[in-house]
């Protein structure tokens, strides 16, 4: 079994800035993010709830980057119509770090609390757009 240990602090400051700017595109703090000299200065620009969102969303993007999680289209036939449903599958040959909490993702989608749809989370936050950024870091041991 391989171990996947994500650490946001492992990212360069420039990449941390890119993640924040991607996750908060409507923020008026983008110029301030660019001027920040540390992660602490970046986090000071956002409230506690926003900062709490960054780690698990970045964690999921990193899992996609290293194919620990994969977006897959599953064909479905219903009432004579064929279509696809999109799912995120976690690879079985990886052990995730203790800081990964699948319950955090509950309610981040249109179905509300109690329903976890990692694909809807990936889609809602456009996480596939920042996947390349995480490929240059090694989180697998």
SEVEX-44336 format. One line per 4 residues: for each residue x, z, y of N, C-alpha, C, O, CB. Coordinates in Angstrom, 2 decimals. Glycine has a CB too. Layout:
N
X/Z/Y/X/Z/Y/X/Z/Y/X/Z/Y/X/Z/Y | ...
//
This chain:
141
0.83/0.00/-1.19/0.00/0.00/0.00/0.88/0.00/1.26/1.89/0.70/1.33/-0.95/1.22/0.00 | 0.47/-0.79/2.23/1.16/-0.82/3.51/0.43/0.12/4.47/-0.78/0.30/4.38/1.23/-2.27/4.08 | 1.18/0.70/5.36/0.60/1.62/6.34/0.58/0.94/7.71/1.59/0.39/8.15/1.40/2.97/6.41 | -0.57/0.97/8.37/-0.72/0.40/9.70/-0.86/1.56/10.68/-1.85/2.28/10.67/-1.96/-0.56/9.79
0.15/1.73/11.53/0.19/2.82/12.51/0.24/2.20/13.91/1.29/1.71/14.33/1.41/3.77/12.27 | -0.87/2.23/14.61/-0.92/1.68/15.96/-0.47/2.73/16.97/-0.81/3.90/16.84/-2.34/1.17/16.29 | 0.29/2.28/17.97/0.72/3.17/19.05/0.70/2.37/20.34/1.55/1.51/20.55/2.14/3.78/18.76 | -0.26/2.66/21.22/-0.40/1.92/22.48/0.85/2.06/23.34/1.21/1.14/24.08/-1.62/2.42/23.25
1.51/3.21/23.25/2.71/3.44/24.06/3.89/2.59/23.61/4.89/2.48/24.32/3.09/4.90/24.00 | 3.79/1.98/22.44/4.83/1.08/21.95/4.83/-0.24/22.75/5.85/-0.92/22.81/4.64/0.80/20.45 | 3.71/-0.57/23.33/3.61/-1.80/24.14/4.43/-1.66/25.41/4.56/-0.57/25.97/2.14/-2.11/24.48 | 4.97/-2.77/25.86/5.69/-2.76/27.14/4.69/-2.45/28.25/3.48/-2.62/28.07/6.42/-4.12/27.40
5.19/-2.02/29.37/4.32/-1.73/30.51/3.54/-2.97/30.93/2.36/-2.88/31.25/5.14/-1.20/31.69 | 4.20/-4.14/30.93/3.50/-5.38/31.29/2.36/-5.67/30.33/1.30/-6.12/30.75/4.47/-6.55/31.31 | 2.56/-5.42/29.04/1.50/-5.67/28.07/0.39/-4.63/28.19/-0.78/-4.96/28.00/2.06/-5.67/26.65 | 0.73/-3.39/28.50/-0.29/-2.38/28.75/-1.16/-2.80/29.94/-2.38/-2.64/29.92/0.35/-0.99/29.02
-0.52/-3.33/30.96/-1.26/-3.81/32.14/-2.21/-4.94/31.75/-3.36/-4.96/32.18/-0.29/-4.29/33.24 | -1.73/-5.88/30.94/-2.58/-7.00/30.50/-3.79/-6.51/29.72/-4.90/-7.02/29.90/-1.77/-7.97/29.63 | -3.60/-5.52/28.87/-4.72/-4.98/28.09/-5.76/-4.36/29.03/-6.95/-4.64/28.90/-4.22/-3.92/27.07 | -5.33/-3.54/29.96/-6.27/-2.93/30.90/-7.00/-3.99/31.71/-8.22/-3.90/31.89/-5.52/-1.96/31.84
-6.29/-4.98/32.19/-6.94/-6.02/33.00/-7.93/-6.82/32.17/-8.97/-7.25/32.67/-5.88/-6.96/33.62 | -7.61/-7.03/30.90/-8.53/-7.77/30.03/-9.79/-6.95/29.73/-10.90/-7.46/29.77/-7.82/-8.16/28.72 | -9.59/-5.66/29.43/-10.73/-4.83/29.05/-11.63/-4.48/30.23/-12.81/-4.16/30.05/-10.25/-3.56/28.41 | -11.09/-4.54/31.44/-11.87/-4.22/32.64/-11.78/-5.37/33.63/-11.22/-5.22/34.72/-11.36/-2.90/33.29
-12.34/-6.53/33.27/-12.21/-7.71/34.13/-12.93/-7.57/35.48/-12.57/-8.25/36.44/-12.75/-8.92/33.41 | -13.93/-6.72/35.55/-14.69/-6.56/36.79/-14.07/-5.52/37.72/-14.56/-5.32/38.84/-16.11/-6.16/36.47 | -13.00/-4.88/37.28/-12.40/-3.82/38.07/-11.76/-4.38/39.34/-11.18/-5.47/39.34/-11.35/-3.07/37.24 | -11.87/-3.62/40.40/-11.21/-4.02/41.65/-9.79/-3.45/41.71/-9.15/-3.47/42.76/-12.03/-3.53/42.86
-9.30/-2.94/40.59/-7.99/-2.31/40.53/-6.88/-3.22/40.01/-5.77/-2.75/39.78/-8.06/-1.09/39.66 | -7.15/-4.51/39.82/-6.15/-5.39/39.22/-4.85/-5.43/40.02/-3.77/-5.44/39.43/-6.70/-6.78/39.09 | -4.93/-5.46/41.35/-3.70/-5.45/42.15/-2.96/-4.13/41.99/-1.73/-4.11/41.93/-4.03/-5.69/43.64 | -3.71/-3.05/41.91/-3.08/-1.73/41.72/-2.46/-1.63/40.33/-1.41/-1.01/40.16/-4.12/-0.61/41.92
-3.10/-2.23/39.34/-2.52/-2.25/37.98/-1.19/-2.97/38.02/-0.20/-2.50/37.46/-3.49/-2.93/36.96 | -1.16/-4.11/38.68/0.09/-4.89/38.77/1.21/-4.09/39.43/2.38/-4.26/39.08/-0.15/-6.18/39.56 | 0.87/-3.22/40.36/1.87/-2.44/41.09/2.27/-1.15/40.37/3.25/-0.51/40.75/1.34/-2.11/42.46 | 1.53/-0.78/39.34/1.80/0.48/38.63/3.17/0.44/37.97/3.60/-0.58/37.43/0.71/0.75/37.58
3.85/1.58/38.03/5.18/1.68/37.44/5.22/2.43/36.13/6.28/2.61/35.54/6.10/2.34/38.40 | 4.04/2.89/35.66/3.97/3.63/34.40/2.55/3.58/33.86/1.60/3.25/34.58/4.44/5.10/34.58 | 2.42/3.91/32.58/1.10/3.98/31.98/0.26/5.07/32.67/-0.95/4.90/32.83/1.21/4.27/30.47 | 0.87/6.14/33.07/0.16/7.22/33.75/-0.45/6.72/35.06/-1.56/7.11/35.42/1.11/8.41/34.03
0.27/5.86/35.78/-0.26/5.31/37.02/-1.44/4.38/36.74/-2.38/4.32/37.53/0.84/4.55/37.78 | -1.39/3.66/35.64/-2.51/2.78/35.26/-3.73/3.63/34.92/-4.82/3.38/35.44/-2.13/1.87/34.06 | -3.55/4.62/34.07/-4.70/5.44/33.63/-5.33/6.19/34.80/-6.52/6.49/34.78/-4.26/6.43/32.55 | -4.54/6.51/35.82/-5.08/7.21/37.00/-6.07/6.34/37.78/-6.85/6.86/38.58/-3.93/7.64/37.92
-6.04/5.04/37.55/-6.94/4.12/38.25/-8.33/4.06/37.62/-9.26/3.49/38.19/-6.34/2.74/38.28 | -8.47/4.65/36.43/-9.73/4.57/35.68/-10.23/5.96/35.34/-9.47/6.93/35.33/-9.54/3.74/34.39 | -11.54/6.04/35.07/-12.08/7.35/34.72/-11.79/7.67/33.25/-11.31/6.82/32.50/-13.61/7.40/35.00 | -12.08/8.89/32.88/-11.75/9.37/31.53/-12.41/8.53/30.44/-11.77/8.21/29.44/-12.18/10.82/31.39
-13.69/8.18/30.62/-14.38/7.39/29.60/-13.76/6.00/29.44/-13.62/5.52/28.31/-15.86/7.25/29.96 | -13.40/5.37/30.55/-12.76/4.06/30.47/-11.42/4.16/29.73/-11.12/3.33/28.88/-12.55/3.46/31.87 | -10.64/5.16/30.05/-9.36/5.34/29.39/-9.53/5.62/27.89/-8.70/5.19/27.09/-8.58/6.47/30.04 | -10.58/6.35/27.52/-10.84/6.63/26.11/-11.21/5.36/25.34/-11.00/5.29/24.13/-11.95/7.67/25.97
-11.76/4.37/26.02/-12.14/3.11/25.38/-10.93/2.23/25.04/-10.96/1.47/24.08/-13.10/2.33/26.27 | -9.89/2.34/25.83/-8.75/1.43/25.70/-8.08/1.52/24.33/-7.85/0.49/23.69/-7.73/1.71/26.78 | -7.77/2.73/23.87/-7.01/2.88/22.64/-7.72/2.27/21.43/-7.11/1.46/20.73/-6.75/4.35/22.39 | -8.99/2.62/21.14/-9.63/2.04/19.95/-9.87/0.54/20.06/-9.83/-0.16/19.05/-10.95/2.73/19.70
-10.11/0.03/21.26/-10.28/-1.42/21.41/-8.95/-2.14/21.20/-8.90/-3.19/20.56/-10.86/-1.76/22.81 | -7.88/-1.59/21.74/-6.56/-2.16/21.53/-6.16/-2.04/20.06/-5.53/-2.95/19.51/-5.51/-1.48/22.43 | -6.52/-0.95/19.44/-6.24/-0.73/18.01/-6.88/-1.85/17.18/-6.23/-2.43/16.31/-6.77/0.67/17.55 | -8.14/-2.15/17.46/-8.84/-3.21/16.73/-8.19/-4.57/16.98/-8.05/-5.36/16.05/-10.32/-3.25/17.14
-7.80/-4.85/18.21/-7.11/-6.12/18.51/-5.78/-6.19/17.77/-5.41/-7.26/17.27/-6.89/-6.26/20.04 | -5.07/-5.08/17.69/-3.80/-5.05/16.96/-4.02/-5.28/15.47/-3.22/-5.96/14.82/-3.07/-3.71/17.19 | -5.10/-4.73/14.92/-5.41/-4.96/13.50/-5.71/-6.43/13.26/-5.31/-6.98/12.23/-6.60/-4.09/13.06 | -6.40/-7.07/14.18/-6.66/-8.51/14.06/-5.35/-9.29/14.13/-5.15/-10.24/13.39/-7.64/-8.98/15.17
-4.47/-8.89/15.02/-3.20/-9.59/15.21/-2.35/-9.57/13.94/-1.67/-10.54/13.63/-2.42/-8.98/16.37 | -2.40/-8.46/13.23/-1.57/-8.30/12.03/-2.36/-8.54/10.75/-1.91/-8.23/9.65/-0.96/-6.91/12.00 | -3.56/-9.10/10.91/-4.44/-9.46/9.80/-4.79/-8.29/8.90/-5.06/-8.46/7.71/-3.81/-10.54/8.97 | -4.77/-7.10/9.47/-5.27/-5.92/8.78/-6.79/-5.98/8.80/-7.46/-5.52/7.88/-4.74/-4.59/9.45
-7.32/-6.56/9.86/-8.74/-6.86/9.99/-8.84/-8.36/10.24/-8.03/-8.94/10.96/-9.42/-6.04/11.17 | -9.84/-8.99/9.63/-10.01/-10.43/9.78/-11.47/-10.76/10.07/-12.38/-10.22/9.45/-9.52/-11.17/8.52 | -11.65/-11.68/11.02/-12.99/-12.18/11.32/-13.29/-13.28/10.31/-12.51/-14.22/10.14/-13.09/-12.71/12.80 | -14.42/-13.16/9.65/-14.80/-14.14/8.63/-16.25/-14.59/8.85/-17.12/-13.80/9.23/-14.62/-13.56/7.21
-16.47/-15.86/8.59/-17.82/-16.41/8.63/-18.37/-16.40/7.21/-17.74/-16.91/6.28/-17.84/-17.87/9.24 | -19.54/-15.81/7.03/-20.18/-15.74/5.72/-21.42/-16.63/5.74/-22.33/-16.39/6.52/-20.55/-14.27/5.34 | -21.45/-17.66/4.87/-22.64/-18.52/4.86/-23.86/-17.78/4.31/-23.77/-17.02/3.35/-22.37/-19.78/4.02 | -25.00/-18.02/4.95/-26.26/-17.39/4.54/-27.34/-18.46/4.56/-27.37/-19.33/5.43/-26.64/-16.19/5.48
-28.22/-18.38/3.59/-29.38/-19.26/3.56/-30.61/-18.38/3.62/-30.78/-17.48/2.80/-29.38/-20.17/2.28 | -31.48/-18.65/4.58/-32.66/-17.84/4.76/-33.82/-18.74/5.14/-33.74/-19.49/6.11/-32.43/-16.74/5.84 | -34.89/-18.68/4.38/-36.08/-19.49/4.62/-35.73/-20.97/4.73/-36.26/-21.68/5.59/-36.80/-19.03/5.89 | -34.84/-21.42/3.86/-34.47/-22.83/3.83/-33.50/-23.27/4.90/-33.15/-24.45/4.97/-35.68/-23.63/3.94
-33.05/-22.36/5.72/-32.09/-22.70/6.77/-30.73/-22.10/6.42/-30.64/-20.95/5.97/-32.57/-22.20/8.15 | -29.69/-22.89/6.64/-28.34/-22.42/6.40/-27.68/-22.06/7.72/-27.75/-22.82/8.69/-27.51/-23.48/5.65 | -27.04/-20.92/7.75/-26.29/-20.51/8.93/-25.18/-19.56/8.51/-25.04/-19.25/7.32/-27.23/-19.84/9.98 | -24.41/-19.11/9.46/-23.29/-18.20/9.18/-23.50/-16.88/9.90/-24.04/-16.84/11.01/-21.96/-18.84/9.60
-23.07/-15.83/9.27/-22.99/-14.55/9.93/-21.50/-14.21/10.07/-20.71/-14.49/9.17/-23.77/-13.43/9.14 | -21.14/-13.62/11.17/-19.74/-13.30/11.41/-19.51/-11.81/11.13/-20.29/-10.96/11.55/-19.33/-13.65/12.88 | -18.45/-11.53/10.41/-18.12/-10.16/10.04/-16.64/-9.92/10.24/-15.85/-10.86/10.27/-18.52/-9.87/8.59 | -16.26/-8.67/10.38/-14.86/-8.27/10.39/-14.64/-7.48/9.12/-15.31/-6.48/8.86/-14.48/-7.44/11.67
-13.67/-7.94/8.33/-13.34/-7.27/7.07/-11.98/-6.60/7.21/-11.03/-7.19/7.71/-13.34/-8.26/5.88 | -11.92/-5.35/6.76/-10.65/-4.63/6.75/-9.97/-4.89/5.41/-10.59/-4.74/4.36/-10.86/-3.10/7.00 | -8.71/-5.27/5.46/-7.96/-5.57/4.25/-7.73/-4.30/3.43/-7.39/-3.25/3.98/-6.61/-6.24/4.60 | -7.91/-4.41/2.13/-7.83/-3.24/1.26/-6.41/-2.78/0.99/-6.20/-1.63/0.58/-8.50/-3.53/-0.04
-5.41/-3.64/1.21/-4.04/-3.24/0.88/-3.33/-2.54/2.03/-2.11/-2.42/2.02/-3.25/-4.45/0.45 | -4.09/-2.09/3.03/-3.54/-1.34/4.15/-4.16/0.04/4.23/-5.36/0.22/3.98/-3.75/-2.10/5.46 | -3.34/1.00/4.58/-3.82/2.34/4.90/-3.72/2.46/6.41/-2.67/2.18/6.99/-3.00/3.47/4.15 | -4.81/2.88/7.04/-4.81/3.02/8.50/-4.36/4.41/8.89/-4.52/5.37/8.14/-6.21/2.73/9.08
-3.78/4.49/10.07/-3.33/5.79/10.58/-4.48/6.76/10.74/-5.64/6.36/10.82/-2.62/5.61/11.91 | -4.15/8.03/10.78/-5.18/9.07/10.90/-5.94/8.99/12.20/-7.02/9.57/12.32/-4.54/10.43/10.77 | -5.40/8.29/13.19/-6.07/8.20/14.49/-7.13/7.09/14.55/-7.78/6.92/15.58/-5.04/7.98/15.58 | -7.30/6.33/13.46/-8.35/5.31/13.43/-9.65/5.97/13.04/-9.75/6.58/11.97/-7.99/4.14/12.45
-10.66/5.85/13.89/-11.95/6.48/13.66/-13.04/5.41/13.73/-13.44/5.00/14.81/-12.23/7.61/14.68 | -13.50/4.98/12.58/-14.51/3.91/12.53/-15.79/4.35/13.25/-16.51/3.50/13.79/-14.83/3.54/11.06 | -16.09/5.62/13.27/-17.30/6.11/13.93/-17.27/5.89/15.44/-18.33/5.83/16.08/-17.49/7.60/13.63 | -16.08/5.77/16.03/-16.00/5.53/17.48/-16.72/4.24/17.85/-17.27/4.13/18.94/-14.52/5.46/17.93
-16.72/3.25/16.96/-17.30/1.94/17.23/-18.83/1.93/17.10/-19.47/0.94/17.43/-16.71/0.92/16.28 | -19.40/3.02/16.63/-20.85/3.13/16.47/-21.54/3.02/17.82/-21.23/3.76/18.75/-21.23/4.45/15.78 | -22.46/2.09/17.92/-23.26/1.95/19.13/-22.63/1.07/20.20/-23.20/0.96/21.29/-23.52/3.27/19.69 | -21.49/0.46/19.93/-20.87/-0.41/20.93/-21.50/-1.79/20.97/-21.10/-2.65/21.75/-19.39/-0.54/20.65
-22.49/-1.99/20.14/-23.11/-3.31/20.06/-24.58/-3.24/20.45/-25.07/-2.20/20.89/-22.96/-3.89/18.65 | -25.24/-4.33/20.29/-26.64/-4.42/20.71/-27.59/-3.61/19.85/-28.75/-3.41/20.22/-27.08/-5.85/20.71 | -27.12/-3.15/18.69/-28.00/-2.40/17.79/-28.08/-0.92/18.13/-28.96/-0.23/17.63/-27.55/-2.57/16.37 | -27.19/-0.43/18.95/-27.23/0.96/19.36/-26.51/1.91/18.43/-25.92/1.50/17.43/-28.62/1.39/19.49
-26.55/3.18/18.78/-25.84/4.24/18.05/-26.29/4.26/16.59/-27.46/4.10/16.28/-26.09/5.61/18.70 | -25.33/4.47/15.71/-25.62/4.53/14.28/-25.35/3.22/13.57/-25.35/3.17/12.34/-27.04/4.92/14.07 | -25.12/2.14/14.32/-24.82/0.84/13.73/-23.42/0.43/14.17/-23.11/0.42/15.36/-25.88/-0.24/14.14 | -22.60/0.09/13.20/-21.24/-0.35/13.50/-21.12/-1.82/13.16/-21.31/-2.22/12.02/-20.18/0.49/12.72
-20.81/-2.61/14.16/-20.54/-4.03/13.96/-19.22/-4.36/14.65/-19.18/-4.59/15.85/-21.71/-4.92/14.51 | -18.16/-4.36/13.86/-16.85/-4.66/14.44/-16.83/-6.06/15.02/-16.15/-6.30/16.02/-15.76/-4.50/13.40 | -17.54/-7.01/14.41/-17.54/-8.36/14.97/-18.16/-8.37/16.36/-17.63/-9.00/17.28/-18.30/-9.32/14.05 | -19.28/-7.67/16.53/-19.91/-7.62/17.85/-18.98/-6.96/18.87/-18.97/-7.35/20.03/-21.25/-6.87/17.79
-18.21/-5.98/18.44/-17.24/-5.33/19.33/-16.14/-6.32/19.71/-15.78/-6.43/20.88/-16.63/-4.08/18.66 | -15.62/-7.05/18.72/-14.60/-8.07/18.98/-15.14/-9.11/19.95/-14.45/-9.51/20.89/-14.15/-8.76/17.67 | -16.37/-9.53/19.73/-16.99/-10.55/20.57/-17.29/-10.03/21.98/-17.00/-10.70/22.97/-18.27/-11.05/19.92 | -17.87/-8.85/22.06/-18.26/-8.26/23.35/-17.06/-8.07/24.28/-17.16/-8.31/25.49/-18.95/-6.93/23.12
-15.94/-7.65/23.72/-14.75/-7.39/24.53/-13.73/-8.53/24.49/-12.61/-8.39/24.99/-14.09/-6.10/24.07 | -14.11/-9.67/23.89/-13.23/-10.84/23.78/-11.84/-10.45/23.25/-10.82/-10.90/23.77/-13.08/-11.52/25.15 | -11.82/-9.63/22.23/-10.55/-9.12/21.73/-9.66/-10.20/21.13/-8.44/-10.06/21.12/-10.81/-8.06/20.69 | -10.26/-11.28/20.63/-9.44/-12.36/20.06/-8.57/-13.02/21.13/-7.56/-13.65/20.81/-10.33/-13.42/19.40
-8.94/-12.87/22.40/-8.14/-13.44/23.49/-6.82/-12.70/23.71/-5.88/-13.26/24.27/-8.95/-13.43/24.77 | -6.74/-11.44/23.27/-5.50/-10.69/23.48/-4.73/-10.43/22.18/-3.75/-9.68/22.18/-5.80/-9.38/24.16 | -5.17/-11.02/21.10/-4.53/-10.81/19.80/-3.05/-11.21/19.82/-2.21/-10.49/19.28/-5.27/-11.60/18.73 | -2.74/-12.33/20.44/-1.35/-12.81/20.46/-0.40/-11.77/21.05/0.74/-11.64/20.60/-1.25/-14.11/21.26
-0.85/-11.06/22.04/-0.03/-10.04/22.69/0.48/-9.01/21.69/1.62/-8.55/21.81/-0.83/-9.35/23.79 | -0.34/-8.65/20.70/0.02/-7.60/19.74/0.91/-8.11/18.61/1.51/-7.30/17.90/-1.23/-7.00/19.16 | 1.01/-9.41/18.43/1.80/-9.95/17.32/3.29/-9.68/17.46/4.02/-9.69/16.47/1.57/-11.44/17.20 | 3.75/-9.45/18.67/5.19/-9.23/18.86/5.61/-7.80/18.55/6.80/-7.48/18.63/5.58/-9.59/20.27
4.66/-6.95/18.21/4.96/-5.55/17.90/4.74/-5.30/16.43/3.85/-5.90/15.82/4.09/-4.61/18.75 | 5.54/-4.42/15.85/5.40/-4.09/14.44/4.71/-2.74/14.31/5.22/-1.71/14.76/6.78/-4.07/13.74 | 3.55/-2.76/13.71/2.81/-1.52/13.47/2.68/-1.25/11.97/2.02/-0.29/11.56/1.40/-1.59/14.13 | 3.30/-2.09/11.15/3.17/-2.00/9.71/4.43/-1.41/9.11/5.54/-1.82/9.44/2.89/-3.39/9.10
4.26/-0.45/8.22/5.41/0.12/7.52/5.15/0.14/6.03/6.01/0.58/5.26/5.73/1.53/8.03
//
